[in-house]
């Protein structure tokens, strides 16, 4: 009698264990997995700021000023941490402090642009992540010009 109970309990245990609790896909989508296999939606923005990384009313700077550049990256609407952002300029106006920077926990990567030769002119700064780009223009004016 005791052996029969053990045998029935063992059979019931094997039956439950073979259920597996997962989805093979043959019965439809896995209700426990929200990932539909799609790539995350990437959003990248770039801002040209003053030397203290504060907002400016104009992207025009005196030719001896330092410019802060901030790129912000989100993946599926969430700040992307530890992602590499590439930076490039459309001209040789100014010197980039780095051509790449890592995003922080807020999805922000920052570099600076200096103008050691005090050149005057305009350029575009482009931030890149994978195939996503964002571009913002900036210009250096003669040092005696008052930037409003």
Backbone bond lengths (Angstrom), bond angles and torsions (degrees), N, CA, C in turn:
res aa  C-N    CA-C-N  psi(-1)  N-CA   C-N-CA  omega(-1)  CA-C   N-CA-C  phi
1 X - - - 1.436 - - 1.529 110.34 -
2 X 1.295 115.93 -45.00 1.447 120.60 179.19 1.539 109.95 -63.15
3 X 1.302 117.61 -38.57 1.455 122.16 179.43 1.524 110.36 -64.88
4 X 1.358 117.07 -39.35 1.467 120.84 178.43 1.532 111.73 -62.85
5 X 1.332 117.67 -41.42 1.460 120.89 177.17 1.526 110.37 -62.70
6 X 1.313 115.90 -44.26 1.454 120.74 178.45 1.517 110.38 -60.33
7 X 1.331 117.57 -44.54 1.455 122.41 -179.68 1.533 110.87 -62.63
8 X 1.326 118.12 -43.84 1.464 121.87 178.30 1.536 110.94 -65.85
9 X 1.303 116.70 -42.56 1.468 120.37 178.88 1.522 109.93 -63.26
10 X 1.328 117.31 -41.51 1.452 122.04 179.24 1.535 110.37 -64.15
11 X 1.330 117.52 -43.65 1.462 122.26 179.72 1.535 110.41 -63.26
12 X 1.325 117.05 -42.61 1.455 121.19 178.66 1.532 110.75 -64.80
13 X 1.316 117.06 -40.70 1.454 121.97 177.77 1.526 110.92 -62.90
14 X 1.300 118.75 -42.54 1.464 122.65 178.60 1.533 110.92 -65.40
15 X 1.324 116.81 -38.60 1.449 121.28 178.51 1.530 110.72 -62.71
16 X 1.324 116.86 -44.95 1.460 121.04 178.81 1.527 111.65 -68.08
17 X 1.295 117.32 -38.77 1.464 121.03 -179.12 1.520 111.01 -66.09
18 X 1.305 118.50 -33.70 1.454 121.56 -179.11 1.523 112.87 -75.14
19 X 1.317 118.45 -12.39 1.462 120.51 176.79 1.523 110.40 -66.75
20 X 1.298 118.59 -36.23 1.446 123.92 173.85 1.514 115.44 78.06
21 X 1.294 119.42 -30.46 1.452 121.95 177.99 1.517 114.29 74.64
22 X 1.320 119.10 -0.65 1.464 121.30 -178.26 1.502 111.37 -105.32
23 X 1.302 115.10 -171.72 1.456 121.91 179.66 1.508 108.57 -123.98
24 X 1.296 117.36 129.09 1.455 120.97 179.04 1.509 111.60 -83.53
25 X 1.311 116.87 -11.95 1.455 121.08 -175.40 1.509 111.36 92.57
26 X 1.322 117.56 -21.02 1.455 120.87 -179.76 1.527 110.87 -70.25
27 X 1.317 116.59 -21.29 1.456 120.58 -178.53 1.521 112.42 -102.76
28 X 1.316 118.37 15.67 1.464 121.26 -179.66 1.518 111.09 112.28
29 X 1.319 115.07 -172.14 1.460 121.71 -178.74 1.517 110.99 -67.18
30 X 1.330 114.10 149.53 1.451 121.26 176.06 1.523 108.30 -75.59
31 X 1.330 118.90 115.29 1.459 120.31 -176.40 1.526 113.39 -70.17
32 X 1.329 117.86 -10.69 1.461 121.55 -177.69 1.523 112.39 -98.83
33 X 1.318 119.11 1.10 1.449 122.93 -177.24 1.527 108.65 -123.77
34 X 1.346 116.15 110.88 1.463 121.05 -179.54 1.520 112.54 -80.70
35 X 1.314 118.75 -12.79 1.458 121.83 -176.68 1.521 109.41 -76.08
36 X 1.329 115.39 112.59 1.456 119.36 179.99 1.525 111.86 -90.55
37 X 1.321 116.85 11.10 1.452 121.29 178.41 1.513 113.51 86.22
38 X 1.324 118.15 -2.64 1.455 121.40 -179.50 1.523 110.12 -77.43
39 X 1.313 115.35 147.53 1.463 120.71 176.17 1.525 109.07 -67.49
40 X 1.329 117.58 149.35 1.467 119.42 178.82 1.529 111.07 -65.28
41 X 1.314 116.10 150.20 1.459 121.42 177.25 1.523 107.85 -80.06
42 X 1.346 115.70 119.52 1.458 121.73 -178.26 1.526 109.25 -96.56
43 X 1.328 116.30 133.61 1.468 121.43 173.48 1.518 107.69 -130.02
44 X 1.324 116.02 125.91 1.460 122.35 -177.36 1.520 108.77 -129.34
45 X 1.333 115.86 131.97 1.467 120.53 174.94 1.518 108.03 -129.96
46 X 1.323 115.79 154.92 1.460 120.42 178.60 1.526 108.24 -134.36
47 X 1.340 115.69 140.39 1.463 122.18 179.85 1.514 109.37 -129.88
48 X 1.324 115.81 142.48 1.458 122.59 173.86 1.526 106.31 -101.58
49 X 1.335 116.15 125.70 1.465 122.39 -173.03 1.527 110.31 -128.48
50 X 1.320 117.03 172.99 1.467 119.20 177.33 1.531 110.46 -76.44
51 X 1.309 117.75 -179.46 1.466 122.63 -175.12 1.526 113.09 -60.29
52 X 1.337 117.56 -25.62 1.473 121.75 178.73 1.535 111.43 -91.93
53 X 1.331 116.13 11.36 1.476 123.44 -178.49 1.523 111.96 60.25
54 X 1.336 115.21 37.70 1.459 122.31 175.94 1.528 108.28 -105.51
55 X 1.323 116.44 153.02 1.463 121.96 -179.37 1.529 110.91 -61.66
56 X 1.325 115.38 148.54 1.458 122.23 177.87 1.525 108.74 -123.20
57 X 1.324 116.20 158.94 1.465 120.46 178.66 1.515 111.38 -87.43
58 X 1.328 116.33 -15.69 1.458 121.20 -179.06 1.527 108.35 -146.36
59 X 1.324 116.61 147.08 1.465 120.75 177.76 1.523 111.20 -90.01
60 X 1.339 116.50 27.47 1.459 123.01 176.22 1.523 108.70 -104.95
61 X 1.343 115.52 134.08 1.455 121.34 -175.72 1.523 109.77 -134.07
62 X 1.317 116.04 152.04 1.462 119.85 172.18 1.523 107.62 -64.90
63 X 1.328 117.02 148.29 1.468 120.03 -172.14 1.522 114.01 -68.41
64 X 1.327 118.91 -4.50 1.464 120.93 176.53 1.534 112.06 -107.78
65 X 1.320 117.35 8.71 1.470 121.26 -178.37 1.527 111.77 -89.96
66 X 1.333 114.78 155.42 1.457 122.30 172.45 1.522 107.57 -96.17
67 X 1.325 115.85 140.03 1.460 122.39 178.76 1.527 108.42 -112.20
68 X 1.318 116.33 137.35 1.466 121.93 173.20 1.527 107.58 -99.50
69 X 1.317 116.47 136.58 1.460 121.90 177.42 1.523 107.87 -119.07
70 X 1.323 116.07 127.58 1.468 121.33 -178.64 1.519 109.94 -120.67
71 X 1.316 116.21 123.38 1.466 121.84 173.55 1.524 107.63 -107.89
72 X 1.322 116.23 137.64 1.464 121.42 179.23 1.526 108.24 -123.32
73 X 1.338 115.50 127.76 1.463 122.08 -176.58 1.519 110.71 -120.63
74 X 1.344 115.22 132.68 1.466 120.37 171.27 1.525 108.46 -126.49
75 X 1.310 114.81 146.87 1.462 122.79 174.10 1.520 107.03 -120.61
76 X 1.313 116.82 119.13 1.470 122.58 -175.19 1.527 111.61 54.14
77 X 1.337 116.27 36.36 1.459 121.15 176.40 1.511 115.11 82.27
78 X 1.327 118.07 1.45 1.460 122.37 -178.88 1.522 109.31 -112.18
79 X 1.327 116.75 138.43 1.464 121.36 178.58 1.525 109.82 -53.85
80 X 1.331 115.68 132.65 1.470 121.46 -176.65 1.524 109.53 -97.76
81 X 1.309 117.14 113.74 1.460 123.89 -178.76 1.527 110.78 -92.44
82 X 1.326 116.59 143.96 1.477 123.65 174.66 1.523 113.63 60.76
83 X 1.322 116.57 38.78 1.463 121.66 174.84 1.525 108.44 -108.85
84 X 1.322 116.83 145.19 1.461 121.58 -178.05 1.529 109.79 -89.84
85 X 1.322 115.40 124.84 1.463 123.02 176.09 1.527 107.26 -106.71
86 X 1.325 116.45 132.11 1.457 121.20 175.62 1.519 109.89 -94.62
87 X 1.338 116.77 144.74 1.459 122.15 178.86 1.523 108.86 -126.38
88 X 1.337 115.96 139.18 1.458 120.13 176.00 1.524 108.97 -150.48
89 X 1.327 114.55 156.62 1.451 121.67 178.86 1.518 108.81 -115.88
90 X 1.337 116.47 146.45 1.461 120.24 -178.38 1.524 112.37 -76.67
91 X 1.330 117.44 -12.84 1.461 121.96 178.20 1.526 108.60 -136.67
92 X 1.316 115.94 -176.24 1.470 120.06 176.29 1.520 110.91 -95.49
93 X 1.326 117.25 16.70 1.464 121.30 179.46 1.519 109.69 -72.93
94 X 1.306 115.94 111.83 1.457 121.07 -178.86 1.519 111.17 85.44
95 X 1.318 115.05 163.62 1.460 122.28 -179.27 1.523 109.06 -118.71
96 X 1.327 117.04 122.76 1.466 121.46 177.64 1.517 109.44 -74.59
97 X 1.331 117.67 136.73 1.470 120.81 177.86 1.522 111.26 -68.45
98 X 1.322 117.38 -24.66 1.469 122.41 178.65 1.522 107.83 -161.22
99 X 1.319 116.57 154.58 1.469 120.07 176.39 1.526 111.32 -97.59
100 X 1.326 117.09 -8.39 1.459 121.91 174.45 1.520 108.76 -141.79
101 X 1.330 115.51 153.14 1.463 121.40 174.87 1.522 108.21 -151.26
102 X 1.321 115.50 150.69 1.460 122.73 -178.93 1.526 109.94 -92.51
103 X 1.334 116.83 137.49 1.463 119.89 177.45 1.524 110.39 -73.76
104 X 1.328 115.11 147.96 1.460 120.76 176.06 1.530 109.71 -92.06
105 X 1.319 117.41 -169.80 1.466 120.61 -176.61 1.522 112.83 -66.14
106 X 1.331 117.70 -17.10 1.463 121.68 176.61 1.530 111.19 -92.00
107 X 1.341 117.07 2.52 1.457 121.26 -179.33 1.523 113.31 80.06
108 X 1.332 117.32 17.30 1.461 122.93 -173.97 1.522 111.18 -105.95
109 X 1.340 115.62 133.81 1.460 122.93 172.04 1.527 107.12 -125.68
110 X 1.331 117.10 134.74 1.460 120.77 -177.40 1.521 111.62 -128.42
111 X 1.336 114.89 144.57 1.461 122.75 170.70 1.523 107.05 -136.45
112 X 1.337 116.42 174.55 1.453 120.27 174.74 1.524 109.83 -123.79
113 X 1.322 114.53 158.05 1.460 121.97 173.27 1.528 106.63 -121.28
114 X 1.317 116.02 125.91 1.460 120.93 173.95 1.523 107.99 -113.28
115 X 1.310 115.49 164.30 1.457 120.95 -177.66 1.530 108.74 -131.17
116 X 1.342 117.28 69.41 1.476 120.30 -173.58 1.528 113.41 -62.39
117 X 1.327 118.39 -26.07 1.467 121.13 179.58 1.521 111.96 -90.46
118 X 1.322 117.03 3.53 1.471 125.05 -178.27 1.527 112.58 46.62
119 X 1.321 115.36 42.01 1.465 120.77 176.41 1.519 110.15 -69.98
120 X 1.313 116.25 159.26 1.455 123.33 179.00 1.525 107.63 -119.68
121 X 1.332 116.45 139.05 1.452 120.57 178.20 1.513 111.08 153.81
122 X 1.333 115.12 -172.21 1.469 121.36 -178.08 1.523 109.84 -125.99
123 X 1.332 115.60 155.64 1.463 121.68 179.98 1.519 109.34 -154.42
124 X 1.307 115.69 166.21 1.463 122.14 171.92 1.515 108.98 -110.23
125 X 1.326 115.90 137.88 1.457 122.67 175.74 1.521 106.37 -107.81
126 X 1.325 117.36 129.00 1.462 121.63 -179.15 1.520 109.92 -117.63
127 X 1.331 115.67 132.10 1.460 122.80 172.14 1.529 106.87 -105.35
128 X 1.343 116.18 140.52 1.466 121.00 -175.81 1.517 110.75 -134.25
129 X 1.343 115.37 137.12 1.463 122.67 170.36 1.524 106.56 -138.74
130 X 1.327 116.89 120.95 1.463 121.39 -173.18 1.523 108.44 50.57
131 X 1.312 118.63 -121.56 1.464 121.52 179.16 1.522 112.78 -101.39
132 X 1.327 116.87 10.89 1.455 121.94 -179.17 1.524 109.54 -98.41
133 X 1.338 116.29 131.37 1.463 120.41 179.35 1.520 110.35 -129.79
134 X 1.325 114.57 155.46 1.464 122.35 172.92 1.523 106.56 -140.04
135 X 1.328 116.89 138.08 1.461 121.34 -175.94 1.517 110.41 -128.30
136 X 1.323 115.25 142.25 1.463 121.89 177.23 1.529 107.73 -140.60
137 X 1.319 116.62 138.22 1.452 121.10 179.36 1.520 111.90 -88.13
138 X 1.339 115.70 156.12 1.463 122.14 173.62 1.518 107.79 -150.07
139 X 1.330 115.51 159.99 1.452 118.76 176.48 1.521 110.49 -144.64
140 X 1.330 113.67 150.52 1.458 121.92 172.77 1.520 107.71 -108.84
141 X 1.328 115.15 129.17 1.457 122.66 178.04 1.519 108.88 -108.15
142 X 1.309 117.61 164.73 1.459 121.33 177.36 1.523 109.42 -56.16
143 X 1.325 117.77 143.59 1.458 123.56 -172.59 1.523 113.47 -56.96
144 X 1.324 117.86 -33.50 1.462 119.31 -178.36 1.516 113.00 -78.27
145 X 1.337 117.64 -7.57 1.458 121.80 178.96 1.522 109.68 -73.69
146 X 1.309 116.75 131.40 1.454 121.48 177.34 1.521 108.68 -84.79
147 X 1.323 116.42 122.95 1.455 121.51 179.34 1.524 107.84 -90.94
148 X 1.327 115.65 125.10 1.456 120.40 -177.07 1.496 109.98 -99.81
